[in-house]
Amino acid sequence: MSRAFARFFILLFVSFSALLLACHEESTGPEETQLLKLEFLDNTQVEFDPTVGTTTIVVQFVARNAHNVPLESDDLTVELRINGERVDVEGILKEDSEQLRTSTYLTLVLDASYSMLEQEPPAFGPMLAAARKTVASGRKLYADRPGVFDWSLYWFSDRIFTPLETTSGTQWGETDIERIPAPRPGTFTKLYAALEVAVEESKLFAEEFANDARDQHMIVVLSDGADNYSWFPNTDITGTGTAGTNRSYKYFGYRATSQSKIVDLIRSHPSLRLNVIGLGSAVRDEELRSLAQAGKGTYFKNPKSDQLDKVFDRVALELTSIQTRGATVPLPSGDYRLDVVVRQRGANAKAVHSLEFHGGDAAAGPR
């Protein structure tokens, strides 16, 4: 055998082996990658029903892709395993099950200082339209699922505004958000004061009414400039105004407050998620980011005013992407491990979260 022929034979053999390996790898499929991030809420529920001997486990989480964008139910497949064994389909609770009931309460805190009209293009109108869409997203989410969606609204300049009920007792609808009057010239920014009012109301509501372990409380705040007026107490200001036919609001001043005070208040609200949008050249990034961090939310920095609808769409995802999943299964008394296996459709990505629980008797609960 000549050397040239030997080299040709070796090259042919290596090429054929590589082709076989490539075909083998294609037939087995690519390995799933850990590109999903799971954020589990600290409200796992485990309950035992002594009448039928079943244990119900319910968890809540947010799945985020590699770009930290939250994913909705249609983007995911979720599998539950107990001690490594997949839970039978009969045990999986359907998403419209009353046992997965959860409610969401949204509060909007919007900048209505005059500088919102000095953006290029003006940001005030797009902000109102985008806020309306966010409320509509929440209503749509609860159209076919158990639970309640409710919302409240504040806007602010050198004072704080909020809607009033009509004389017949009806509330503002989401379309009424776009009725908010345009800012008047010369107004200042009382951001921290408005946020303090909103957080205190949300905290009180969470303690007295919406206090189920799975109830969600979200605040979305937008400001186009640094707070320059919360230090000044103007509690003597109070009044009412109208926003079109049969829609009115009240306004009021507020006591002196500060960024450090509002951060402490946010942290004292255990079920709050606070998302902050900072718009404009005067925004103090670190101060606004600290608000979002205290509220376990996201800070969206300096979008263009004509892109506010996209930013609010992203904020709405934070509202609509919370996954509530669970199962009801017969378990003997003992300790168990629940694995939540989440895959992103069409992206070949997955993540697994494990938690320990006790089931099968009256001592059932997370461990």
Secondary structure, DSSP 8 states (H G I E B T S, - for coil): --HHHHHHHHHHHHHHHHHHHHHHHHHH----B---EEEE-S--EEEEETTTTEEEEEEEEEEE-TTS-B--GGGEEEEEEETTEE--TTTB--TT-GGG---EEEEEEEE-SGGGGSSSS-SHHHHHHHHHHHHHHHHHHTSSSSS-EEEEEEEESSSEEEEE--TT-----GGGGGGS----TT----HHHHHHHHHHHHHHHHHHTS-STT-EEEEEEEESS---STTS--TT-EEEEE-STT-EEEEE------HHHHHHHHHT-TTEEEEEEE-STT--HHHHHHHHHHTT--EEE---GGGHHHHHHHHHHHHH--EEEEEEEE--SEEEEEEEEEEETTTTEEEEEEEEEEESSTT-EE-
